Amino acid sequence: MIREAYGDSALSYSQVSRWLKVFKEGREEVHDEQSSGRPSTSKTDNNVACVRQLLDCDRRLRIKMVANELKLSSTQF
């Protein structure tokens, strides 16, 4: 019934099972927990402004082209 109501926006059965498990274990928030990974260092106000400026000139630029222009890794986008 949920799949019929929400279509592709509905969570999969396996995702619902994972959420159910963590809530049964005591979790009360749906927000992401802090991870131990390294924070992104490429999203700076200057880089955002540069990307906007590049895309204002040519909206057809690909991610790799923007990354090369700004000397960033394309996996950081």
DRENSEFI-352911 format. One line per field, with one value per atom (N, C-alpha, C, O, CB): atom name; residue number from 1; residue in one letter; x, y, z. Coordinates in steps of 0.1 Angstrom, whole numbers, always signed. Glycine has a CB too. Layout:
atom c(CA:...)
nr c(NUM:...)
rest c(A:...)
east c(X:...)
north c(Y:...)
up c(Z:...)
end
This chain:
atom c(N:CA:C:O:CB:N:CA:C:O:CB:N:CA:C:O:CB:N:CA:C:O:CB:N:CA:C:O:CB:N:CA:C:O:CB:N:CA:C:O:CB:N:CA:C:O:CB:N:CA:C:O:CB:N:CA:C:O:CB:N:CA:C:O:CB:N:CA:C:O:CB:N:CA:C:O:CB:N:CA:C:O:CB:N:CA:C:O:CB:N:CA:C:O:CB:N:CA:C:O:CB:N:CA:C:O:CB:N:CA:C:O:CB:N:CA:C:O:CB:N:CA:C:O:CB:N:CA:C:O:CB:N:CA:C:O:CB:N:CA:C:O:CB:N:CA:C:O:CB:N:CA:C:O:CB:N:CA:C:O:CB:N:CA:C:O:CB:N:CA:C:O:CB:N:CA:C:O:CB:N:CA:C:O:CB:N:CA:C:O:CB:N:CA:C:O:CB:N:CA:C:O:CB:N:CA:C:O:CB:N:CA:C:O:CB:N:CA:C:O:CB:N:CA:C:O:CB:N:CA:C:O:CB:N:CA:C:O:CB:N:CA:C:O:CB:N:CA:C:O:CB:N:CA:C:O:CB:N:CA:C:O:CB:N:CA:C:O:CB:N:CA:C:O:CB:N:CA:C:O:CB:N:CA:C:O:CB:N:CA:C:O:CB:N:CA:C:O:CB:N:CA:C:O:CB:N:CA:C:O:CB:N:CA:C:O:CB:N:CA:C:O:CB:N:CA:C:O:CB:N:CA:C:O:CB:N:CA:C:O:CB:N:CA:C:O:CB:N:CA:C:O:CB:N:CA:C:O:CB:N:CA:C:O:CB:N:CA:C:O:CB:N:CA:C:O:CB:N:CA:C:O:CB:N:CA:C:O:CB:N:CA:C:O:CB:N:CA:C:O:CB:N:CA:C:O:CB:N:CA:C:O:CB:N:CA:C:O:CB:N:CA:C:O:CB:N:CA:C:O:CB:N:CA:C:O:CB:N:CA:C:O:CB:N:CA:C:O:CB:N:CA:C:O:CB:N:CA:C:O:CB)
nr c(1:1:1:1:1:2:2:2:2:2:3:3:3:3:3:4:4:4:4:4:5:5:5:5:5:6:6:6:6:6:7:7:7:7:7:8:8:8:8:8:9:9:9:9:9:10:10:10:10:10:11:11:11:11:11:12:12:12:12:12:13:13:13:13:13:14:14:14:14:14:15:15:15:15:15:16:16:16:16:16:17:17:17:17:17:18:18:18:18:18:19:19:19:19:19:20:20:20:20:20:21:21:21:21:21:22:22:22:22:22:23:23:23:23:23:24:24:24:24:24:25:25:25:25:25:26:26:26:26:26:27:27:27:27:27:28:28:28:28:28:29:29:29:29:29:30:30:30:30:30:31:31:31:31:31:32:32:32:32:32:33:33:33:33:33:34:34:34:34:34:35:35:35:35:35:36:36:36:36:36:37:37:37:37:37:38:38:38:38:38:39:39:39:39:39:40:40:40:40:40:41:41:41:41:41:42:42:42:42:42:43:43:43:43:43:44:44:44:44:44:45:45:45:45:45:46:46:46:46:46:47:47:47:47:47:48:48:48:48:48:49:49:49:49:49:50:50:50:50:50:51:51:51:51:51:52:52:52:52:52:53:53:53:53:53:54:54:54:54:54:55:55:55:55:55:56:56:56:56:56:57:57:57:57:57:58:58:58:58:58:59:59:59:59:59:60:60:60:60:60:61:61:61:61:61:62:62:62:62:62:63:63:63:63:63:64:64:64:64:64:65:65:65:65:65:66:66:66:66:66:67:67:67:67:67:68:68:68:68:68:69:69:69:69:69:70:70:70:70:70:71:71:71:71:71:72:72:72:72:72:73:73:73:73:73:74:74:74:74:74:75:75:75:75:75:76:76:76:76:76:77:77:77:77:77)
rest c(M:M:M:M:M:I:I:I:I:I:R:R:R:R:R:E:E:E:E:E:A:A:A:A:A:Y:Y:Y:Y:Y:G:G:G:G:G:D:D:D:D:D:S:S:S:S:S:A:A:A:A:A:L:L:L:L:L:S:S:S:S:S:Y:Y:Y:Y:Y:S:S:S:S:S:Q:Q:Q:Q:Q:V:V:V:V:V:S:S:S:S:S:R:R:R:R:R:W:W:W:W:W:L:L:L:L:L:K:K:K:K:K:V:V:V:V:V:F:F:F:F:F:K:K:K:K:K:E:E:E:E:E:G:G:G:G:G:R:R:R:R:R:E:E:E:E:E:E:E:E:E:E:V:V:V:V:V:H:H:H:H:H:D:D:D:D:D:E:E:E:E:E:Q:Q:Q:Q:Q:S:S:S:S:S:S:S:S:S:S:G:G:G:G:G:R:R:R:R:R:P:P:P:P:P:S:S:S:S:S:T:T:T:T:T:S:S:S:S:S:K:K:K:K:K:T:T:T:T:T:D:D:D:D:D:N:N:N:N:N:N:N:N:N:N:V:V:V:V:V:A:A:A:A:A:C:C:C:C:C:V:V:V:V:V:R:R:R:R:R:Q:Q:Q:Q:Q:L:L:L:L:L:L:L:L:L:L:D:D:D:D:D:C:C:C:C:C:D:D:D:D:D:R:R:R:R:R:R:R:R:R:R:L:L:L:L:L:R:R:R:R:R:I:I:I:I:I:K:K:K:K:K:M:M:M:M:M:V:V:V:V:V:A:A:A:A:A:N:N:N:N:N:E:E:E:E:E:L:L:L:L:L:K:K:K:K:K:L:L:L:L:L:S:S:S:S:S:S:S:S:S:S:T:T:T:T:T:Q:Q:Q:Q:Q:F:F:F:F:F)
east c(+8:+0:+9:+6:-9:+20:+29:+35:+36:+39:+39:+45:+35:+39:+50:+23:+12:+10:+8:-1:+11:+8:+20:+18:+5:+32:+44:+53:+62:+52:+50:+57:+72:+76:+56:+81:+95:+101:+112:+102:+93:+98:+97:+103:+89:+90:+89:+102:+109:+78:+105:+117:+116:+105:+120:+127:+127:+124:+126:+140:+120:+118:+131:+130:+113:+142:+155:+159:+164:+166:+156:+159:+150:+154:+158:+137:+128:+132:+131:+113:+137:+141:+153:+154:+145:+163:+174:+170:+175:+184:+161:+156:+149:+151:+147:+141:+134:+143:+141:+124:+154:+164:+171:+172:+174:+175:+182:+173:+177:+188:+160:+150:+147:+145:+138:+147:+145:+157:+155:+142:+168:+181:+182:+191:+193:+172:+172:+174:+174:+182:+177:+179:+166:+155:+183:+167:+155:+155:+144:+154:+166:+167:+168:+173:+179:+163:+164:+175:+179:+151:+181:+193:+205:+207:+195:+214:+226:+235:+236:+234:+241:+250:+264:+267:+252:+272:+285:+294:+294:+292:+300:+309:+323:+327:+307:+332:+346:+354:+366:+351:+348:+355:+360:+356:+346:+369:+376:+365:+359:+388:+364:+354:+359:+371:+353:+349:+352:+359:+354:+339:+370:+377:+375:+381:+392:+369:+368:+356:+355:+367:+346:+334:+336:+332:+321:+342:+345:+337:+332:+360:+335:+327:+333:+326:+326:+347:+354:+351:+349:+369:+352:+350:+336:+334:+354:+326:+312:+310:+303:+303:+316:+315:+321:+316:+321:+333:+340:+332:+331:+353:+326:+317:+305:+302:+313:+299:+287:+291:+284:+281:+303:+308:+310:+307:+320:+317:+319:+306:+305:+327:+296:+284:+275:+267:+276:+277:+270:+275:+267:+272:+288:+293:+289:+287:+309:+289:+286:+279:+286:+299:+266:+259:+261:+257:+244:+268:+270:+283:+286:+270:+290:+303:+300:+290:+310:+309:+308:+316:+324:+313:+312:+319:+334:+341:+314:+339:+353:+360:+371:+357:+353:+358:+359:+368:+349:+348:+348:+359:+367:+334:+361:+371:+385:+394:+370:+387:+400:+403:+414:+401:+393:+395:+398:+406:+382:+392:+394:+405:+408:+382:+411:+422:+417:+423:+434:+405:+399:+397:+396:+385:+395:+391:+377:+368:+395:+373:+359:+351:+339:+358:+357:+350:+346:+338:+358:+350:+347:+334:+329:+358:+328:+315:+304:+292:+314)
north c(-12:+0:+13:+22:+0:+12:+24:+26:+37:+22:+15:+16:+22:+30:+2:+18:+24:+39:+47:+16:+43:+57:+66:+77:+58:+61:+70:+66:+73:+69:+55:+51:+49:+43:+62:+55:+53:+60:+58:+57:+70:+77:+69:+73:+90:+58:+49:+42:+38:+39:+40:+33:+18:+13:+35:+12:-3:-10:-5:-7:-23:-31:-33:-32:-45:-34:-36:-23:-24:-40:-11:+1:+3:+8:+13:+0:+0:-9:-5:-3:-21:-30:-25:-26:-44:-18:-12:-1:+0:-6:+8:+18:+13:+17:+28:+3:-4:-9:-8:-15:-16:-21:-11:-12:-29:+0:+11:+18:+22:+21:+19:+25:+16:+21:+29:+3:-7:-7:-10:-21:-4:-3:+10:+11:-5:+19:+31:+44:+54:+29:+44:+56:+64:+58:+54:+77:+86:+96:+103:+92:+99:+109:+103:+92:+118:+111:+106:+113:+110:+108:+123:+131:+122:+113:+144:+124:+117:+119:+130:+121:+108:+109:+114:+112:+96:+120:+125:+113:+103:+133:+114:+103:+106:+118:+101:+96:+98:+102:+103:+86:+103:+105:+120:+128:+103:+122:+135:+145:+141:+134:+157:+166:+171:+171:+178:+175:+180:+193:+202:+181:+195:+208:+215:+227:+205:+210:+217:+226:+235:+206:+224:+233:+245:+246:+225:+255:+268:+278:+276:+272:+290:+300:+305:+308:+312:+305:+309:+299:+303:+310:+286:+276:+276:+274:+262:+278:+278:+290:+289:+280:+302:+313:+311:+315:+326:+304:+301:+292:+293:+295:+282:+272:+279:+277:+260:+288:+296:+304:+305:+304:+311:+319:+311:+315:+327:+299:+291:+286:+287:+279:+283:+278:+289:+286:+270:+301:+312:+315:+319:+325:+312:+314:+303:+305:+315:+290:+279:+268:+261:+273:+267:+257:+242:+233:+260:+241:+227:+221:+210:+227:+228:+222:+209:+208:+233:+200:+188:+189:+198:+176:+180:+181:+180:+187:+169:+171:+170:+182:+186:+158:+189:+202:+212:+220:+206:+213:+223:+220:+229:+224:+207:+203:+206:+210:+187:+203:+206:+221:+226:+201:+229:+244:+249:+258:+250:+243:+248:+240:+242:+247:+230:+221:+214:+214:+230:+208:+200:+186:+184:+206:+177:+163:+163:+169:+153:+156:+155:+146:+147:+149:+139:+131:+139:+134:+119:+151:+160:+168:+175:+170:+166:+173:+165:+170:+176)
up c(+0:+0:+0:-7:+12:+8:+8:-6:-10:+19:-12:-25:-35:-44:-30:-34:-43:-41:-50:-42:-28:-24:-28:-33:-9:-25:-27:-39:-42:-14:-45:-57:-54:-44:-68:-63:-61:-49:-45:-74:-43:-31:-19:-9:-30:-19:-7:-4:-13:-9:+9:+13:+9:+9:+28:+7:+4:+17:+28:-3:+16:+27:+36:+48:+23:+29:+37:+44:+55:+27:+38:+45:+57:+68:+35:+56:+67:+78:+90:+62:+74:+84:+92:+104:+78:+85:+92:+101:+113:+81:+97:+106:+118:+129:+98:+116:+127:+137:+149:+121:+132:+141:+150:+162:+133:+144:+152:+161:+172:+142:+158:+167:+179:+190:+160:+176:+187:+196:+208:+181:+191:+199:+207:+214:+190:+206:+214:+207:+213:+224:+194:+187:+187:+185:+172:+188:+189:+178:+176:+202:+172:+162:+148:+146:+164:+138:+124:+117:+105:+116:+123:+117:+117:+125:+125:+107:+106:+119:+124:+94:+123:+134:+129:+117:+142:+138:+134:+130:+137:+145:+118:+114:+117:+119:+99:+116:+119:+107:+108:+126:+96:+83:+83:+91:+72:+74:+73:+66:+57:+64:+71:+66:+52:+49:+75:+44:+31:+32:+39:+22:+25:+25:+12:+11:+28:+2:-11:-11:-20:-22:-3:-3:+5:+17:+2:-1:+5:-2:-13:+5:+4:-2:-15:-25:+7:-15:-28:-39:-50:-25:-36:-46:-51:-63:-41:-42:-46:-56:-66:-34:-53:-61:-75:-85:-55:-75:-88:-96:-108:-85:-90:-98:-104:-115:-89:-96:-101:-112:-122:-89:-111:-122:-135:-146:-118:-133:-145:-152:-164:-141:-143:-149:-155:-163:-138:-150:-156:-170:-178:-147:-172:-186:-195:-207:-185:-190:-198:-190:-182:-205:-191:-183:-187:-180:-184:-198:-204:-199:-203:-218:-190:-185:-177:-170:-176:-178:-171:-158:-156:-179:-148:-135:-136:-130:-126:-145:-147:-152:-148:-156:-161:-166:-156:-155:-178:-147:-136:-126:-122:-129:-123:-114:-119:-111:-111:-132:-138:-137:-134:-152:-140:-140:-126:-125:-145:-116:-102:-95:-83:-94:-102:-97:-84:-74:-93:-86:-75:-80:-92:-70:-71:-75:-79:-72:-64:-89:-94:-84:-84:-108:-75:-66:-54:-45:-61:-52:-41:-44:-35:-38:-56:-59:-55:-56:-74)
end
